[in-house]
Amino acid sequence: AALAAALETGHLAGAACDVFTIEPDANPRLLAIPTFLGTPHIGGSSQEAQLAMGRAAIDGLTNARVPGDGWPY
């Protein structure tokens, strides 16, 4: 509700989300706002994302650290 109100009043120029409180029945109020972009929750399913996550996991195991500089790979 707060995001929809901010978009409707112009306090936010735009917003995009790929996760909703209830899926797949996303908020129809948000989806009706022209400056809102809603996408299916599949951003991590691309080949590039899978490769980056795999490399980050290997790097974390190899170097015993959380990925930092050089991210994304």
VOVO-370398 format. One record per residue (C-alpha): residue number from 1; residue in one letter; x, y, z. Coordinates in steps of 0.02 Angstrom, whole numbers, plus 32768, in hexadecimal, padded with zeros to 4 digits. Layout:
N
<site><k>NUM</k><r>A</r><X>X</X><Y>Y</Y><Z>Z</Z></site>
...
//
This chain:
73
<site><k>1</k><r>A</r><X>8000</X><Y>8000</Y><Z>8000</Z></site>
<site><k>2</k><r>A</r><X>808E</X><Y>8079</Y><Z>802B</Z></site>
<site><k>3</k><r>L</r><X>80E8</X><Y>8057</Y><Z>7F87</Z></site>
<site><k>4</k><r>A</r><X>8048</X><Y>8070</Y><Z>7F22</Z></site>
<site><k>5</k><r>A</r><X>8024</X><Y>8113</Y><Z>7F7D</Z></site>
<site><k>6</k><r>A</r><X>80D5</X><Y>8153</Y><Z>7F60</Z></site>
<site><k>7</k><r>L</r><X>80C9</X><Y>812E</Y><Z>7EA6</Z></site>
<site><k>8</k><r>E</r><X>801B</X><Y>8176</Y><Z>7E96</Z></site>
<site><k>9</k><r>T</r><X>804A</X><Y>8219</Y><Z>7EEB</Z></site>
<site><k>10</k><r>G</r><X>80EE</X><Y>822B</Y><Z>7E8C</Z></site>
<site><k>11</k><r>H</r><X>815D</X><Y>8217</Y><Z>7F25</Z></site>
<site><k>12</k><r>L</r><X>81B0</X><Y>8189</Y><Z>7EC5</Z></site>
<site><k>13</k><r>A</r><X>81CF</X><Y>8196</Y><Z>7E0B</Z></site>
<site><k>14</k><r>G</r><X>81C6</X><Y>80DB</Y><Z>7DF1</Z></site>
<site><k>15</k><r>A</r><X>81DD</X><Y>8030</Y><Z>7E40</Z></site>
<site><k>16</k><r>A</r><X>81FA</X><Y>7F7D</Y><Z>7E0B</Z></site>
<site><k>17</k><r>C</r><X>81DE</X><Y>7EDD</Y><Z>7E6E</Z></site>
<site><k>18</k><r>D</r><X>81F0</X><Y>7E25</Y><Z>7E4D</Z></site>
<site><k>19</k><r>V</r><X>81B0</X><Y>7DEC</Y><Z>7EF7</Z></site>
<site><k>20</k><r>F</r><X>8102</X><Y>7E07</Y><Z>7F3C</Z></site>
<site><k>21</k><r>T</r><X>80B1</X><Y>7DE4</Y><Z>7FE4</Z></site>
<site><k>22</k><r>I</r><X>8038</X><Y>7D6B</Y><Z>7F91</Z></site>
<site><k>23</k><r>E</r><X>806E</X><Y>7D12</Y><Z>7EF3</Z></site>
<site><k>24</k><r>P</r><X>8033</X><Y>7CFB</Y><Z>7E6D</Z></site>
<site><k>25</k><r>D</r><X>7FA1</X><Y>7D6D</Y><Z>7E9C</Z></site>
<site><k>26</k><r>A</r><X>8006</X><Y>7E0F</Y><Z>7E9A</Z></site>
<site><k>27</k><r>N</r><X>7FBF</X><Y>7EB6</Y><Z>7ED3</Z></site>
<site><k>28</k><r>P</r><X>7F4A</X><Y>7EF4</Y><Z>7E48</Z></site>
<site><k>29</k><r>R</r><X>7F59</X><Y>7FA8</Y><Z>7E87</Z></site>
<site><k>30</k><r>L</r><X>8015</X><Y>7FA6</Y><Z>7E6A</Z></site>
<site><k>31</k><r>L</r><X>8007</X><Y>7F4F</Y><Z>7DC2</Z></site>
<site><k>32</k><r>A</r><X>7F8F</X><Y>7FD7</Y><Z>7D85</Z></site>
<site><k>33</k><r>I</r><X>800E</X><Y>8062</Y><Z>7DA5</Z></site>
<site><k>34</k><r>P</r><X>806C</X><Y>808D</Y><Z>7D04</Z></site>
<site><k>35</k><r>T</r><X>810F</X><Y>80B1</Y><Z>7D61</Z></site>
<site><k>36</k><r>F</r><X>8111</X><Y>8006</Y><Z>7DB6</Z></site>
<site><k>37</k><r>L</r><X>8161</X><Y>7F6E</Y><Z>7D68</Z></site>
<site><k>38</k><r>G</r><X>8135</X><Y>7EC4</Y><Z>7DAF</Z></site>
<site><k>39</k><r>T</r><X>818C</X><Y>7E28</Y><Z>7D71</Z></site>
<site><k>40</k><r>P</r><X>8184</X><Y>7D6F</Y><Z>7D9D</Z></site>
<site><k>41</k><r>H</r><X>81FD</X><Y>7D3B</Y><Z>7E25</Z></site>
<site><k>42</k><r>I</r><X>827A</X><Y>7CEC</Y><Z>7DAC</Z></site>
<site><k>43</k><r>G</r><X>830A</X><Y>7D69</Y><Z>7DAB</Z></site>
<site><k>44</k><r>G</r><X>8381</X><Y>7CE7</Y><Z>7DF1</Z></site>
<site><k>45</k><r>S</r><X>8353</X><Y>7C6A</Y><Z>7D6C</Z></site>
<site><k>46</k><r>S</r><X>83B6</X><Y>7CB6</Y><Z>7CDD</Z></site>
<site><k>47</k><r>Q</r><X>8453</X><Y>7C5F</Y><Z>7CA3</Z></site>
<site><k>48</k><r>E</r><X>84BB</X><Y>7CF6</Y><Z>7CD6</Z></site>
<site><k>49</k><r>A</r><X>8471</X><Y>7CFA</Y><Z>7D85</Z></site>
<site><k>50</k><r>Q</r><X>848B</X><Y>7C3F</Y><Z>7D9F</Z></site>
<site><k>51</k><r>L</r><X>8540</X><Y>7C4D</Y><Z>7D67</Z></site>
<site><k>52</k><r>A</r><X>8560</X><Y>7CE4</Y><Z>7DD7</Z></site>
<site><k>53</k><r>M</r><X>8514</X><Y>7C8C</Y><Z>7E6F</Z></site>
<site><k>54</k><r>G</r><X>857A</X><Y>7BF0</Y><Z>7E4F</Z></site>
<site><k>55</k><r>R</r><X>861B</X><Y>7C52</Y><Z>7E3D</Z></site>
<site><k>56</k><r>A</r><X>85F5</X><Y>7CB6</Y><Z>7EDA</Z></site>
<site><k>57</k><r>A</r><X>85D8</X><Y>7C14</Y><Z>7F3C</Z></site>
<site><k>58</k><r>I</r><X>867A</X><Y>7BC9</Y><Z>7EFD</Z></site>
<site><k>59</k><r>D</r><X>86D9</X><Y>7C6A</Y><Z>7F22</Z></site>
<site><k>60</k><r>G</r><X>8690</X><Y>7C6F</Y><Z>7FD1</Z></site>
<site><k>61</k><r>L</r><X>86C5</X><Y>7BBC</Y><Z>7FF3</Z></site>
<site><k>62</k><r>T</r><X>8771</X><Y>7BD2</Y><Z>7FA6</Z></site>
<site><k>63</k><r>N</r><X>879A</X><Y>7C77</Y><Z>7FFB</Z></site>
<site><k>64</k><r>A</r><X>872E</X><Y>7C64</Y><Z>8097</Z></site>
<site><k>65</k><r>R</r><X>86E0</X><Y>7D0F</Y><Z>8079</Z></site>
<site><k>66</k><r>V</r><X>8641</X><Y>7D63</Y><Z>8040</Z></site>
<site><k>67</k><r>P</r><X>864F</X><Y>7DA3</Y><Z>7F8C</Z></site>
<site><k>68</k><r>G</r><X>8682</X><Y>7E59</Y><Z>7F84</Z></site>
<site><k>69</k><r>D</r><X>86F3</X><Y>7EAF</Y><Z>7F08</Z></site>
<site><k>70</k><r>G</r><X>86DA</X><Y>7E74</Y><Z>7E57</Z></site>
<site><k>71</k><r>W</r><X>8623</X><Y>7E49</Y><Z>7E72</Z></site>
<site><k>72</k><r>P</r><X>85CA</X><Y>7E1B</Y><Z>7E03</Z></site>
<site><k>73</k><r>Y</r><X>8640</X><Y>7DA4</Y><Z>7DAD</Z></site>
//
